[in-house]
C-alpha cells in the first residue's frame, strides 16, 4: 500500500511537506493581528476555507461552483484583512484539476481577476504586509496564471494516454478476434466439407460391403485419399499460422535469387527486436512476393534488400536493376502488389513503388503492435 507521501506527490506533483507549510502559514498571518476579534474571524475563515476545499473535490454539479466561490471569497478576504495571498495557490491547483473545459476556463478567469484585483488593491492602500512579501506575492501571481494551465494539460494528457492504451488493447482484442474467426473459417473450409464427404462415403461403403464389395473398396479408397488430402491441408494451414521469421525468409530469398542467377545484396540486421511477430510475418510475406516478381518479370541481374529498423517503424527496401514495371507486365504484377498492400494495411503499414531504372519497393511497418503481442502471449 502506498504511504500518504507517495499518494500526495502523485496527485499534486508536490511533496506533502510543501502543502503542510501552506496549512500552517495562514495561522501565522492571523496571529500577527493585535485584535482578538480579528484573530477569531481569521481562524474561522481558515477552517471554513479548508472544509470548502475538501468539499469541492468530493462534490459534483453546481455544488462545485458554490464551494469554489466561497473559497475565492475567503481568499480575497484573507488577502485584504491579513495580507495572506497564498490561498490562491490552493485554488489554482484545484481549478487545474477540473475536467470540464467550460467550467475550467470560467473559474480560471474569475480566480485570476479576483486575485489580481485584490493584490492591486493591497498595493494601492499601501498594505505593509504586501510590501514586506513583495517577491513572494509576484511569484504567487505567476503561479496563479501557470499552475492551473499546466495541471489541466497534464491531466488531459493523462486521460488521452489512458484512452490510447484502451484503444491499443481494443485493437489487440480485435486482431485476436479476427485471427480466431479466420482460423474458424479455414478449419470449416478445410475440414468441414471433407469430413462430411468422409462420413457419407463411410456410410455408403458400409451399405455396399455385403452387396457390392468391389464398389465398397472403391469408396474406402476414396475415403483414404480424402483423409490424406485433408491432413495435408491442415498441415499447410498450421505452417501458415506459425508465421515466418524474416531471417528464415531471407535465406530462402537468397537461394531463389542464386538459382535465378541474380546477384543478391543484403544490408541491415534482419533480427527485428522491436517489431511484432505479426509485423515481421507481413514483412516476410511481402518480401517473398516482391522477390518473386523480380525473378519472374524484371529480367534483373542484381537485387538488393535494405533493412532499416527504427524506434517507431521498420523500413525495408527491395531494389532491382531490371526493366521496371512496364504496361505489358503491370497486369501480371497487379494481384501480387494488391495482396502486399492489403497485408500491410492490416498492420497500418504502407507500400511505395518506384519504377526508374529498375523497380524499388519500399515497405514500412510500424512497431505499435509489439506491446500488444507481448500482452497476448502472456
VENQUIPE-V799507 format. One record per residue. N is the residue number from 1. RES is the residue in one small letter. NEAR is the number of other C-alpha atoms within 12 Angstrom. Layout:
[[N,RES,NEAR] [N,RES,NEAR]]
This chain:
[[1,x,6] [2,x,9] [3,x,10] [4,x,14] [5,x,19] [6,x,16] [7,x,15] [8,x,18] [9,x,17] [10,x,16] [11,x,20] [12,x,29] [13,x,21] [14,x,19] [15,x,18] [16,x,20] [17,x,17] [18,x,18] [19,x,22] [20,x,16] [21,x,16] [22,x,23] [23,x,24] [24,x,21] [25,x,23] [26,x,35] [27,x,29] [28,x,19] [29,x,29] [30,x,31] [31,x,21] [32,x,19] [33,x,21] [34,x,13] [35,x,14] [36,x,13] [37,x,13] [38,x,21] [39,x,23] [40,x,17] [41,x,22] [42,x,33] [43,x,27] [44,x,20] [45,x,32] [46,x,35] [47,x,20] [48,x,24] [49,x,32] [50,x,28] [51,x,20] [52,x,30] [53,x,36] [54,x,19] [55,x,21] [56,x,31] [57,x,26] [58,x,15] [59,x,18] [60,x,16] [61,x,15] [62,x,12] [63,x,17] [64,x,27] [65,x,27] [66,x,20] [67,x,30] [68,x,42] [69,x,26] [70,x,27] [71,x,40] [72,x,41] [73,x,28] [74,x,40] [75,x,41] [76,x,35] [77,x,33] [78,x,38] [79,x,36] [80,x,32] [81,x,31] [82,x,38] [83,x,40] [84,x,44] [85,x,44] [86,x,42] [87,x,43] [88,x,45] [89,x,37] [90,x,36] [91,x,46] [92,x,41] [93,x,37] [94,x,40] [95,x,45] [96,x,37] [97,x,34] [98,x,34] [99,x,25] [100,x,19] [101,x,19] [102,x,12] [103,x,23] [104,x,28] [105,x,22] [106,x,20] [107,x,35] [108,x,37] [109,x,23] [110,x,27] [111,x,39] [112,x,33] [113,x,20] [114,x,29] [115,x,42] [116,x,27] [117,x,21] [118,x,33] [119,x,38] [120,x,26] [121,x,20] [122,x,30] [123,x,23] [124,x,14] [125,x,16] [126,x,16] [127,x,22] [128,x,17] [129,x,27] [130,x,31] [131,x,20] [132,x,16] [133,x,21] [134,x,22] [135,x,13] [136,x,20] [137,x,30] [138,x,22] [139,x,18] [140,x,28] [141,x,30] [142,x,21] [143,x,28] [144,x,36] [145,x,30] [146,x,21] [147,x,30] [148,x,37] [149,x,29] [150,x,22] [151,x,30] [152,x,29] [153,x,22] [154,x,23] [155,x,27] [156,x,21] [157,x,15] [158,x,17] [159,x,16] [160,x,14] [161,x,15] [162,x,14] [163,x,14] [164,x,15] [165,x,18] [166,x,15] [167,x,17] [168,x,22] [169,x,23] [170,x,17] [171,x,23] [172,x,27] [173,x,19] [174,x,18] [175,x,21] [176,x,21] [177,x,15] [178,x,15] [179,x,17] [180,x,15] [181,x,14] [182,x,19] [183,x,20] [184,x,16] [185,x,16] [186,x,23] [187,x,24] [188,x,19] [189,x,18] [190,x,27] [191,x,27] [192,x,19] [193,x,19] [194,x,28] [195,x,24] [196,x,19] [197,x,23] [198,x,26] [199,x,22] [200,x,19] [201,x,28] [202,x,26] [203,x,17] [204,x,24] [205,x,25] [206,x,19] [207,x,18] [208,x,19] [209,x,19] [210,x,13] [211,x,13] [212,x,15] [213,x,16] [214,x,14] [215,x,19] [216,x,22] [217,x,22] [218,x,19] [219,x,27] [220,x,27] [221,x,18] [222,x,23] [223,x,26] [224,x,21] [225,x,19] [226,x,27] [227,x,26] [228,x,18] [229,x,20] [230,x,27] [231,x,19] [232,x,17] [233,x,21] [234,x,23] [235,x,18] [236,x,17] [237,x,23] [238,x,17] [239,x,12] [240,x,20] [241,x,19] [242,x,14] [243,x,22] [244,x,27] [245,x,28] [246,x,33] [247,x,22] [248,x,21] [249,x,26] [250,x,37] [251,x,21] [252,x,22] [253,x,35] [254,x,28] [255,x,20] [256,x,23] [257,x,31] [258,x,19] [259,x,14] [260,x,23] [261,x,17] [262,x,27] [263,x,24] [264,x,31] [265,x,23] [266,x,23] [267,x,20] [268,x,21] [269,x,20] [270,x,27] [271,x,22] [272,x,31] [273,x,21] [274,x,27] [275,x,35] [276,x,34] [277,x,32] [278,x,40] [279,x,40] [280,x,44] [281,x,31] [282,x,39] [283,x,50] [284,x,38] [285,x,33] [286,x,40] [287,x,47] [288,x,34] [289,x,30] [290,x,43] [291,x,42] [292,x,30] [293,x,39] [294,x,41] [295,x,32] [296,x,22] [297,x,29] [298,x,33] [299,x,27] [300,x,29] [301,x,24] [302,x,28] [303,x,38] [304,x,34] [305,x,36] [306,x,27] [307,x,32] [308,x,27] [309,x,26] [310,x,20] [311,x,16] [312,x,19] [313,x,29] [314,x,33] [315,x,34] [316,x,40] [317,x,34] [318,x,42] [319,x,39] [320,x,39] [321,x,27] [322,x,26] [323,x,28] [324,x,27] [325,x,31] [326,x,21] [327,x,13] [328,x,13] [329,x,19] [330,x,19] [331,x,15] [332,x,18] [333,x,28] [334,x,20] [335,x,16] [336,x,25] [337,x,31] [338,x,22] [339,x,21] [340,x,35] [341,x,30] [342,x,19] [343,x,29] [344,x,30] [345,x,21] [346,x,24] [347,x,32] [348,x,22] [349,x,31] [350,x,30] [351,x,31] [352,x,24] [353,x,26] [354,x,21] [355,x,22] [356,x,16] [357,x,17] [358,x,27] [359,x,32] [360,x,32] [361,x,37] [362,x,33] [363,x,42] [364,x,37] [365,x,44] [366,x,34] [367,x,29] [368,x,30] [369,x,34] [370,x,28] [371,x,23] [372,x,28] [373,x,25] [374,x,17] [375,x,15] [376,x,22] [377,x,12] [378,x,7]]
